[in-house]
């Protein structure tokens, strides 16, 4: 299932759609150029050539439209607004701890030979719990994440997280690590199996706001008593219609399509 999910990620990359459309269009155009001489003499257009030209135009339209950030932002905003608020820190006195989902650390290859932790664009997942841990000394931090990449090598994400949190001054006795999970479902199930974790006690669940709907549903299905603490918001109340960037737009489309596909697959397989 894990390997299949990684292969399906190809579908969530809009730039891949452009490449496939261009390839199909160029192949049809090439076939159209080989139309019989009789058809050319009769001044007839080759159907394959027309289809090929249409696919090339469609590829260009897909490429141009994916840079318009208003469209993917609308979908991301809908996910983020499912859990749009954070509970007050004073409510944490009865909580057992904070669960931090992986996904905010650069790959192990980036960490090799470096003396500093490397975070990615979801860094809020890692740093948001720190002031809460300072304000509430009784809380423990459970980081869950092995390695979500195929053919991964080097330090697991949990090992990298341990380096980061120790550098931030978090006592090792307050840190719980789960280093075998590769996705959100395994985050919930494998973390629940840790002997020192009581899933019936209240826990604060920290992850990106756009990922929170799937994360909450998955953890609750696994029996956890979790309260959402969304971070890493990618949208505001609205997006100006003039916001346009091919690189940013493509990245946002890939993010939201990946999350919607993941949510749909989890619903289909009974994981939420």
C-alpha positions, -999 to +999 in steps of 0.1 A: +000+000+000+029+024+009+046+018-025+013+022-044+006+055-026+040+068-036+034+058-072+001+076-072+019+108-062+027+112-099-010+120-105-008+150-081+020+168-100+004+192-125+037+196-143+036+159-151+002+165-168+018+191-190+046+167-199+022+139-208+000+161-228+030+175-248+043+140-254+010+127-266+005+158-288+039+156-304+035+119-311+001+126-328+016+155-347+044+132-359+019+106-371-001+133-388+030+144-408+031+108-422-005+111-437-009+096-471+001+117-500-034+114-514-049+131-484-025+160-488-033+163-525-070+165-517-062+192-492-076+172-463-063+177-428-050+147-409-072+139-378-041+128-359-025+161-367-055+180-354-057+160-322-019+165-317-022+202-322-051+204-297-032+185-270-002+208-274-025+238-269-042+221-239-008+215-224+001+251-227-033+261-211-027+238-182+008+252-177-004+288-178-035+282-155-016+264-128+003+296-121-029+314-110-027+309-073-063+319-065-075+284-076-053+261-055-055+285-026-093+281-025-089+244-021-062+247+005-082+273+024-111+249+026-089+222+042-073+247+066-107+261+077-118+227+090-097+234+121-089+270+119-083+279+156-058+268+183-068+260+219-056+284+246-024+273+262-041+274+297-062+245+286-031+222+285-028+216+322-047+183+319-030+172+287-005+143+286+016+158+259+020+171+224+021+149+192+042+163+164+038+147+130+068+144+107+071+162+074+089+194+085+125+182+082+147+182+051+158+148+038+186+129+055+210+136+026+207+174+034+217+167+071+248+147+062+280+166+070+261+196+084+263+209+120+228+226+119+193+211+117+176+216+084+139+224+083+116+228+053+086+250+045+065+232+072+090+242+100+061+255+122+053+219+130+087+216+148+089+250+164+053+257+175+054+232+204+085+247+220+069+276+238+041+253+249+066+229+264+083+258+282+050+270+297+038+235+307+067+215+322+045+185+327+040+179+290+059+154+270+065+157+233+059+127+210+074+130+176+063+104+151+080+098+118+103+072+103+109+079+067+082+086+041+105+084+010+111+053-011+146+039-009+154+062+020+188+060+037+205+077+066+190+091+097+153+085+102+131+116+106+127+108+143+165+107+148+167+141+130+139+154+152+158+143+183+189+162+172+167+193+166+149+192+200+180+185+220+196+216+203+166+236+214+172+225+250+144+200+254+153+174+281+156+139+267+132+126+294+104+147+279+109+134+244+092+103+230+103+091+195+084+068+171+107+061+142+090+034+120+060+052+106+059+062+069+025+079+066-002+094+087-020+061+093+012+045+107+018+077+127-014+070+146-012+032+149+025+028+157+025+057+182-004+041+200+016+010+205+043+027+225+042+014+261+046+048+278+018+064+258-018+064+271-040+073+241-070+078+263-055+108+280-058+141+261-030+150+236-025+180+215-020+171+178+003+194+159+005+193+121+000+216+091-035+231+090-041+217+055-032+182+068-052+184+100-085+170+087-069+137+076-047+136+107-075+142+132-098+116+115-070+091+114-059+095+150-095+094+163-102+063+143-071+047+160-086+056+194-066+087+204-081+115+225-066+144+204-072+181+202-061+199+170-034+225+171-030+235+134+001+253+123+018+261+090-011+279+074-006+285+036-036+308+030-052+338+046-088+350+044-085+355+007-060+355-022-056+385-045-067+377-080-035+391-093-012+366-075+005+346-102+036+324-101+043+293-121+065+278-095+044+286-064+012+277-082+025+243-093+037+236-057+003+246-043-016+224-067+007+195-059+002+200-022-036+202-023-041+174-048-018+151-028-038+159+004-072+154-013-061+122-029-047+110+005-080+118+022-100+100-005-078+069-003-080+069+035-118+070+033-119+043+007-097+020+028-114+027+061-085+044+078-106+074+087 
